[in-house]
Amino acid sequence: MERIAVMTSGGDAPGMNACIRAVVRSAIYYGFKVFGVRRGYAGLIGGEIIPMELRSVSGIINLGGTILKTARCEEFRTKEGREKAIKVIKDNNIEGLVVIGGDGSFTAAGQLYEQYKIPIVGIPVTIDNDVCGTDYTVGFDTAINTALEAIDKIRDTAFSHERIFIIEVMGRKRGFLALEVGLASGSEIVLLPEVKYDLDVICESILHNREKGKTSYIIIMAEGAGNSFAIADQIKKCTGFEVKVSIIGYIQRGGSPTARSRKIASLFGIHAVQVLKDMQESSNPKIVGIREEKIIDYDLEYMLKNEKKIDKELYELAQILAI
């Protein structure tokens, strides 16, 4: 194997550039010729292949987003679309591929491998932290800290005006981000898509705590846990207290990555190249990850067939600390 390519796909996350940098520089160190695929799978279909050199990745470790850009690509879901991508890979003599992204990107990588047995290694980069097989994904820590900075400021207003605030963080299907943010922010309630909740019980808790002298309340909810405005209206009707909604939104996906996100990105990038270097033609696709603070790699098939579960003990801890 002499020529490899790296691409970013799916939603952007802080640390993607640090991953690109690590992949390109370690690949060059090991003697590969490295190419970048612009705009993810759409760029792979369209032939947007560019050479990557050492200077191509200078000064990017601190940048959010991705210098290679990213895009959704419905065409890649079709067999014809993947055949176009395979032709581009063949025409450019690409012998191995590093895919930086989340579970959707890896599902597409698995489909590509099924049609064309090219060695593929995935690097999990997503603020959702929902990739099964790894404790953390690149960008997760940064998203937590971005949300915390906003929540700490909102808490000042909640305390001053004696209000209830519902703060919605990202997470349509999974609540990993909301749980970590809820615990770290000291919020009173955390609402997750994976955990059923009873608004009547929540209202009773708010009224009970108001009787004990608690005049402000922070509720952290994942966007997939319900309609935050409807929930706010119901709590107001049940308690009579003023309830405000603040949606943090896309700022969680941008910004300069934290030290931890940069470190994990660098370690994942180097390990991905090392794994790719040792792979044979038709080797099963791999994903790199971290478990108990050790960098590991595992079969892509494991991720595709399993679902990452919310840490129930962590959720219970957040409830205990909120009494």
C-alpha beads as a LAMMPS data file, in Angstrom:
LAMMPS data file: protein, C-alpha beads

323 atoms
322 bonds

1 atom types
1 bond types

-500.0 500.0 xlo xhi
-500.0 500.0 ylo yhi
-500.0 500.0 zlo zhi

Masses

1 110.0

Atoms # bond

1 1 1 0.000 0.000 0.000
2 1 1 1.448 3.337 -1.117
3 1 1 -1.423 5.757 -1.696
4 1 1 -4.131 6.521 0.863
5 1 1 -6.873 9.110 1.154
6 1 1 -8.524 10.851 4.100
7 1 1 -12.016 12.344 4.183
8 1 1 -14.406 14.022 6.625
9 1 1 -18.077 13.188 6.459
10 1 1 -21.353 13.959 8.208
11 1 1 -21.790 16.648 10.836
12 1 1 -18.720 18.703 11.663
13 1 1 -17.194 18.543 15.147
14 1 1 -14.278 20.288 16.879
15 1 1 -11.138 18.211 16.366
16 1 1 -11.729 17.123 12.764
17 1 1 -8.806 19.261 11.617
18 1 1 -6.582 17.837 14.344
19 1 1 -7.483 14.369 13.012
20 1 1 -6.672 15.361 9.438
21 1 1 -3.329 16.763 10.586
22 1 1 -2.444 13.582 12.484
23 1 1 -3.439 11.314 9.598
24 1 1 -1.524 13.299 6.980
25 1 1 1.673 13.748 8.981
26 1 1 1.828 10.196 10.335
27 1 1 1.063 8.807 6.861
28 1 1 3.901 10.807 5.355
29 1 1 6.155 9.629 8.196
30 1 1 5.356 6.019 7.250
31 1 1 6.059 6.678 3.578
32 1 1 2.543 6.994 2.129
33 1 1 1.403 9.434 -0.494
34 1 1 -1.645 11.112 1.014
35 1 1 -4.686 12.607 -0.676
36 1 1 -7.623 14.510 0.725
37 1 1 -11.220 14.020 -0.379
38 1 1 -13.154 17.272 -0.281
39 1 1 -16.838 17.320 0.775
40 1 1 -17.042 13.745 2.024
41 1 1 -18.816 11.102 -0.020
42 1 1 -20.198 13.737 -2.388
43 1 1 -16.625 14.723 -3.199
44 1 1 -15.624 11.099 -3.566
45 1 1 -18.329 10.653 -6.183
46 1 1 -17.377 13.931 -7.865
47 1 1 -13.653 13.245 -7.943
48 1 1 -12.628 16.063 -5.591
49 1 1 -9.254 14.536 -4.732
50 1 1 -6.345 16.767 -3.727
51 1 1 -2.753 15.921 -2.731
52 1 1 -1.879 16.536 0.917
53 1 1 1.597 17.549 2.046
54 1 1 3.125 18.432 5.419
55 1 1 2.394 22.121 4.877
56 1 1 -1.199 21.313 3.873
57 1 1 -2.005 20.786 7.544
58 1 1 0.117 23.511 9.145
59 1 1 -1.681 25.664 11.695
60 1 1 -4.956 23.728 11.726
61 1 1 -4.822 21.784 15.003
62 1 1 -6.610 24.621 16.822
63 1 1 -9.296 25.211 14.186
64 1 1 -12.888 24.026 14.378
65 1 1 -14.719 22.638 11.376
66 1 1 -12.836 20.799 8.638
67 1 1 -10.495 22.132 5.971
68 1 1 -11.647 19.273 3.724
69 1 1 -15.283 20.389 4.083
70 1 1 -18.158 17.983 4.610
71 1 1 -21.527 17.341 3.007
72 1 1 -24.491 15.012 3.130
73 1 1 -24.793 12.772 0.078
74 1 1 -28.001 10.986 -0.816
75 1 1 -26.507 9.700 -4.073
76 1 1 -23.999 7.568 -2.155
77 1 1 -26.921 5.616 -0.680
78 1 1 -27.499 4.125 -4.133
79 1 1 -25.443 1.365 -5.731
80 1 1 -24.864 3.595 -8.753
81 1 1 -23.508 6.370 -6.553
82 1 1 -21.091 4.032 -4.849
83 1 1 -19.936 2.715 -8.235
84 1 1 -19.030 6.286 -9.201
85 1 1 -17.042 6.621 -5.975
86 1 1 -15.255 3.334 -6.639
87 1 1 -14.278 4.522 -10.121
88 1 1 -12.747 7.677 -8.628
89 1 1 -10.820 5.555 -6.111
90 1 1 -9.503 3.318 -8.908
91 1 1 -8.659 6.219 -11.224
92 1 1 -6.582 7.821 -8.467
93 1 1 -4.965 4.527 -7.433
94 1 1 -6.165 4.958 -3.845
95 1 1 -5.324 1.797 -1.896
96 1 1 -6.659 2.690 1.547
97 1 1 -9.163 5.127 3.045
98 1 1 -9.450 6.906 6.395
99 1 1 -13.006 8.077 7.113
100 1 1 -13.429 10.749 9.793
101 1 1 -17.031 11.034 10.960
102 1 1 -19.868 9.475 12.948
103 1 1 -22.067 6.415 12.737
104 1 1 -23.734 7.475 9.473
105 1 1 -20.344 7.952 7.841
106 1 1 -19.245 4.508 9.003
107 1 1 -22.422 2.887 7.741
108 1 1 -21.606 4.342 4.319
109 1 1 -18.016 3.105 4.662
110 1 1 -19.340 -0.392 5.312
111 1 1 -21.453 -0.197 2.149
112 1 1 -18.417 0.947 0.159
113 1 1 -16.393 -1.951 1.487
114 1 1 -19.114 -4.445 0.575
115 1 1 -18.948 -3.322 -3.055
116 1 1 -15.210 -2.743 -3.276
117 1 1 -12.942 -4.445 -0.753
118 1 1 -10.708 -1.441 -0.113
119 1 1 -9.063 -1.255 3.336
120 1 1 -10.923 1.320 5.448
121 1 1 -10.286 2.726 8.924
122 1 1 -12.806 4.990 10.633
123 1 1 -12.052 7.719 13.170
124 1 1 -15.090 8.546 15.356
125 1 1 -15.602 12.313 15.398
126 1 1 -19.005 13.535 16.580
127 1 1 -20.305 15.701 19.409
128 1 1 -23.019 13.097 20.078
129 1 1 -20.560 10.473 21.386
130 1 1 -22.916 7.798 20.058
131 1 1 -20.425 5.554 18.242
132 1 1 -20.549 2.108 19.799
133 1 1 -17.220 0.586 20.822
134 1 1 -15.437 3.716 22.015
135 1 1 -15.831 5.530 25.333
136 1 1 -15.349 8.932 23.720
137 1 1 -15.483 10.464 20.270
138 1 1 -13.412 13.416 19.104
139 1 1 -15.340 16.666 19.656
140 1 1 -17.494 15.421 22.530
141 1 1 -15.424 17.099 25.235
142 1 1 -15.409 20.410 23.350
143 1 1 -19.186 20.341 22.875
144 1 1 -19.666 19.704 26.605
145 1 1 -17.496 22.673 27.517
146 1 1 -19.163 24.943 24.961
147 1 1 -22.580 24.099 26.387
148 1 1 -21.349 24.510 29.958
149 1 1 -20.054 28.008 29.275
150 1 1 -23.500 29.062 28.040
151 1 1 -25.361 27.290 30.863
152 1 1 -23.234 28.881 33.567
153 1 1 -24.225 32.296 32.229
154 1 1 -27.896 31.365 31.967
155 1 1 -27.834 30.145 35.570
156 1 1 -26.879 33.670 36.676
157 1 1 -30.057 34.991 35.050
158 1 1 -32.167 32.134 36.412
159 1 1 -30.970 32.873 39.938
160 1 1 -31.375 36.632 39.638
161 1 1 -34.922 36.478 38.256
162 1 1 -35.989 33.364 40.203
163 1 1 -36.942 31.534 37.027
164 1 1 -37.023 28.035 35.637
165 1 1 -34.899 27.565 32.512
166 1 1 -35.145 24.677 30.070
167 1 1 -31.854 24.522 28.180
168 1 1 -31.920 22.381 25.050
169 1 1 -28.673 20.846 23.834
170 1 1 -28.074 18.804 20.686
171 1 1 -28.952 15.123 20.507
172 1 1 -31.901 14.080 18.351
173 1 1 -31.717 10.369 19.114
174 1 1 -29.171 10.021 21.899
175 1 1 -28.670 11.866 25.171
176 1 1 -24.962 11.400 25.879
177 1 1 -24.234 15.112 25.550
178 1 1 -27.236 16.161 27.644
179 1 1 -26.301 13.720 30.419
180 1 1 -22.684 14.885 30.668
181 1 1 -23.719 18.541 30.498
182 1 1 -26.458 18.030 33.067
183 1 1 -24.089 16.408 35.527
184 1 1 -21.280 18.920 35.020
185 1 1 -23.592 21.954 35.214
186 1 1 -25.325 20.816 38.383
187 1 1 -28.728 20.980 36.718
188 1 1 -31.768 19.888 38.697
189 1 1 -33.312 17.738 35.954
190 1 1 -31.940 15.998 32.843
191 1 1 -34.308 14.862 30.085
192 1 1 -33.031 12.243 27.639
193 1 1 -34.590 10.495 24.624
194 1 1 -33.658 7.128 26.144
195 1 1 -35.279 7.665 29.549
196 1 1 -39.038 8.063 30.091
197 1 1 -40.090 10.966 32.279
198 1 1 -43.331 12.184 33.867
199 1 1 -43.969 15.931 33.715
200 1 1 -46.395 15.716 36.618
201 1 1 -43.643 14.268 38.790
202 1 1 -41.274 16.999 37.600
203 1 1 -43.821 19.681 38.500
204 1 1 -44.336 18.160 41.941
205 1 1 -40.571 18.223 42.491
206 1 1 -40.371 21.874 41.453
207 1 1 -43.214 22.838 43.828
208 1 1 -41.700 20.819 46.673
209 1 1 -38.298 22.441 46.224
210 1 1 -39.868 25.898 46.010
211 1 1 -41.406 25.264 49.426
212 1 1 -37.916 24.473 50.708
213 1 1 -36.671 27.817 49.401
214 1 1 -35.303 26.912 45.966
215 1 1 -36.222 29.791 43.669
216 1 1 -34.470 28.867 40.400
217 1 1 -34.271 25.693 38.378
218 1 1 -32.145 24.455 35.461
219 1 1 -33.520 21.672 33.273
220 1 1 -31.162 20.239 30.648
221 1 1 -32.813 18.356 27.808
222 1 1 -31.620 16.704 24.631
223 1 1 -33.455 18.001 21.573
224 1 1 -34.869 14.529 20.949
225 1 1 -36.435 14.304 24.418
226 1 1 -39.514 16.291 23.405
227 1 1 -40.739 19.751 22.466
228 1 1 -38.986 22.115 24.861
229 1 1 -41.544 24.905 24.390
230 1 1 -44.501 22.578 24.986
231 1 1 -42.813 21.227 28.097
232 1 1 -42.198 24.787 29.298
233 1 1 -45.881 25.639 28.821
234 1 1 -46.992 22.573 30.758
235 1 1 -44.626 23.262 33.655
236 1 1 -45.853 26.865 33.806
237 1 1 -49.490 25.716 33.900
238 1 1 -48.775 23.136 36.604
239 1 1 -46.594 25.322 38.850
240 1 1 -47.553 28.871 37.989
241 1 1 -43.873 29.776 37.703
242 1 1 -42.243 31.546 34.790
243 1 1 -40.379 29.152 32.486
244 1 1 -37.912 30.223 29.804
245 1 1 -36.430 28.126 27.001
246 1 1 -32.906 28.538 25.676
247 1 1 -31.745 26.455 22.711
248 1 1 -27.960 26.399 22.502
249 1 1 -27.937 24.986 18.974
250 1 1 -25.115 24.815 16.480
251 1 1 -22.500 26.671 18.518
252 1 1 -21.903 23.275 20.147
253 1 1 -20.488 21.945 16.861
254 1 1 -18.034 24.772 16.242
255 1 1 -15.162 26.500 17.933
256 1 1 -11.604 25.652 18.834
257 1 1 -11.252 22.100 20.196
258 1 1 -10.278 21.594 23.821
259 1 1 -6.944 20.065 24.788
260 1 1 -8.631 16.684 25.317
261 1 1 -10.330 16.768 21.912
262 1 1 -7.016 17.668 20.251
263 1 1 -5.130 14.940 22.088
264 1 1 -7.668 12.212 21.294
265 1 1 -7.840 13.407 17.673
266 1 1 -4.067 13.170 17.350
267 1 1 -3.882 9.725 18.959
268 1 1 -6.779 8.423 16.846
269 1 1 -5.236 9.798 13.642
270 1 1 -1.853 8.206 14.230
271 1 1 -3.382 4.888 15.254
272 1 1 -5.650 4.864 12.206
273 1 1 -2.646 5.138 9.892
274 1 1 -0.787 2.436 11.804
275 1 1 -3.791 0.115 11.485
276 1 1 -4.185 0.908 7.784
277 1 1 -0.472 0.284 7.217
278 1 1 -0.791 -3.250 8.557
279 1 1 -4.045 -4.106 6.764
280 1 1 -4.094 -6.492 3.843
281 1 1 -6.302 -6.226 0.777
282 1 1 -9.883 -7.191 1.704
283 1 1 -9.172 -6.839 5.444
284 1 1 -12.289 -6.071 7.437
285 1 1 -12.849 -2.343 7.993
286 1 1 -11.744 -1.052 11.390
287 1 1 -12.619 1.791 13.730
288 1 1 -10.204 3.307 16.220
289 1 1 -11.393 4.285 19.660
290 1 1 -10.549 4.674 23.317
291 1 1 -11.519 2.381 26.176
292 1 1 -10.388 2.959 29.740
293 1 1 -7.959 5.578 28.397
294 1 1 -6.246 3.115 26.040
295 1 1 -6.300 3.602 22.248
296 1 1 -7.795 0.554 20.552
297 1 1 -9.221 -0.585 17.224
298 1 1 -12.109 -2.909 16.479
299 1 1 -14.202 -4.208 13.589
300 1 1 -16.591 -1.780 11.930
301 1 1 -19.133 -4.606 11.921
302 1 1 -19.292 -4.465 15.728
303 1 1 -20.355 -0.823 15.612
304 1 1 -22.952 -1.496 12.934
305 1 1 -24.551 -4.360 14.857
306 1 1 -24.565 -2.834 18.335
307 1 1 -25.985 0.271 19.975
308 1 1 -24.182 2.393 22.540
309 1 1 -26.166 2.600 25.766
310 1 1 -26.628 5.503 28.132
311 1 1 -24.718 5.072 31.402
312 1 1 -27.618 4.523 33.813
313 1 1 -25.318 4.843 36.837
314 1 1 -24.218 8.276 35.640
315 1 1 -27.856 9.254 35.129
316 1 1 -28.734 8.127 38.654
317 1 1 -25.747 10.053 40.016
318 1 1 -26.995 13.226 38.321
319 1 1 -30.383 12.700 40.016
320 1 1 -28.815 12.107 43.425
321 1 1 -26.729 15.269 43.210
322 1 1 -29.756 17.325 42.148
323 1 1 -31.811 16.758 45.318

Bonds

1 1 1 2
2 1 2 3
3 1 3 4
4 1 4 5
5 1 5 6
6 1 6 7
7 1 7 8
8 1 8 9
9 1 9 10
10 1 10 11
11 1 11 12
12 1 12 13
13 1 13 14
14 1 14 15
15 1 15 16
16 1 16 17
17 1 17 18
18 1 18 19
19 1 19 20
20 1 20 21
21 1 21 22
22 1 22 23
23 1 23 24
24 1 24 25
25 1 25 26
26 1 26 27
27 1 27 28
28 1 28 29
29 1 29 30
30 1 30 31
31 1 31 32
32 1 32 33
33 1 33 34
34 1 34 35
35 1 35 36
36 1 36 37
37 1 37 38
38 1 38 39
39 1 39 40
40 1 40 41
41 1 41 42
42 1 42 43
43 1 43 44
44 1 44 45
45 1 45 46
46 1 46 47
47 1 47 48
48 1 48 49
49 1 49 50
50 1 50 51
51 1 51 52
52 1 52 53
53 1 53 54
54 1 54 55
55 1 55 56
56 1 56 57
57 1 57 58
58 1 58 59
59 1 59 60
60 1 60 61
61 1 61 62
62 1 62 63
63 1 63 64
64 1 64 65
65 1 65 66
66 1 66 67
67 1 67 68
68 1 68 69
69 1 69 70
70 1 70 71
71 1 71 72
72 1 72 73
73 1 73 74
74 1 74 75
75 1 75 76
76 1 76 77
77 1 77 78
78 1 78 79
79 1 79 80
80 1 80 81
81 1 81 82
82 1 82 83
83 1 83 84
84 1 84 85
85 1 85 86
86 1 86 87
87 1 87 88
88 1 88 89
89 1 89 90
90 1 90 91
91 1 91 92
92 1 92 93
93 1 93 94
94 1 94 95
95 1 95 96
96 1 96 97
97 1 97 98
98 1 98 99
99 1 99 100
100 1 100 101
101 1 101 102
102 1 102 103
103 1 103 104
104 1 104 105
105 1 105 106
106 1 106 107
107 1 107 108
108 1 108 109
109 1 109 110
110 1 110 111
111 1 111 112
112 1 112 113
113 1 113 114
114 1 114 115
115 1 115 116
116 1 116 117
117 1 117 118
118 1 118 119
119 1 119 120
120 1 120 121
121 1 121 122
122 1 122 123
123 1 123 124
124 1 124 125
125 1 125 126
126 1 126 127
127 1 127 128
128 1 128 129
129 1 129 130
130 1 130 131
131 1 131 132
132 1 132 133
133 1 133 134
134 1 134 135
135 1 135 136
136 1 136 137
137 1 137 138
138 1 138 139
139 1 139 140
140 1 140 141
141 1 141 142
142 1 142 143
143 1 143 144
144 1 144 145
145 1 145 146
146 1 146 147
147 1 147 148
148 1 148 149
149 1 149 150
150 1 150 151
151 1 151 152
152 1 152 153
153 1 153 154
154 1 154 155
155 1 155 156
156 1 156 157
157 1 157 158
158 1 158 159
159 1 159 160
160 1 160 161
161 1 161 162
162 1 162 163
163 1 163 164
164 1 164 165
165 1 165 166
166 1 166 167
167 1 167 168
168 1 168 169
169 1 169 170
170 1 170 171
171 1 171 172
172 1 172 173
173 1 173 174
174 1 174 175
175 1 175 176
176 1 176 177
177 1 177 178
178 1 178 179
179 1 179 180
180 1 180 181
181 1 181 182
182 1 182 183
183 1 183 184
184 1 184 185
185 1 185 186
186 1 186 187
187 1 187 188
188 1 188 189
189 1 189 190
190 1 190 191
191 1 191 192
192 1 192 193
193 1 193 194
194 1 194 195
195 1 195 196
196 1 196 197
197 1 197 198
198 1 198 199
199 1 199 200
200 1 200 201
201 1 201 202
202 1 202 203
203 1 203 204
204 1 204 205
205 1 205 206
206 1 206 207
207 1 207 208
208 1 208 209
209 1 209 210
210 1 210 211
211 1 211 212
212 1 212 213
213 1 213 214
214 1 214 215
215 1 215 216
216 1 216 217
217 1 217 218
218 1 218 219
219 1 219 220
220 1 220 221
221 1 221 222
222 1 222 223
223 1 223 224
224 1 224 225
225 1 225 226
226 1 226 227
227 1 227 228
228 1 228 229
229 1 229 230
230 1 230 231
231 1 231 232
232 1 232 233
233 1 233 234
234 1 234 235
235 1 235 236
236 1 236 237
237 1 237 238
238 1 238 239
239 1 239 240
240 1 240 241
241 1 241 242
242 1 242 243
243 1 243 244
244 1 244 245
245 1 245 246
246 1 246 247
247 1 247 248
248 1 248 249
249 1 249 250
250 1 250 251
251 1 251 252
252 1 252 253
253 1 253 254
254 1 254 255
255 1 255 256
256 1 256 257
257 1 257 258
258 1 258 259
259 1 259 260
260 1 260 261
261 1 261 262
262 1 262 263
263 1 263 264
264 1 264 265
265 1 265 266
266 1 266 267
267 1 267 268
268 1 268 269
269 1 269 270
270 1 270 271
271 1 271 272
272 1 272 273
273 1 273 274
274 1 274 275
275 1 275 276
276 1 276 277
277 1 277 278
278 1 278 279
279 1 279 280
280 1 280 281
281 1 281 282
282 1 282 283
283 1 283 284
284 1 284 285
285 1 285 286
286 1 286 287
287 1 287 288
288 1 288 289
289 1 289 290
290 1 290 291
291 1 291 292
292 1 292 293
293 1 293 294
294 1 294 295
295 1 295 296
296 1 296 297
297 1 297 298
298 1 298 299
299 1 299 300
300 1 300 301
301 1 301 302
302 1 302 303
303 1 303 304
304 1 304 305
305 1 305 306
306 1 306 307
307 1 307 308
308 1 308 309
309 1 309 310
310 1 310 311
311 1 311 312
312 1 312 313
313 1 313 314
314 1 314 315
315 1 315 316
316 1 316 317
317 1 317 318
318 1 318 319
319 1 319 320
320 1 320 321
321 1 321 322
322 1 322 323
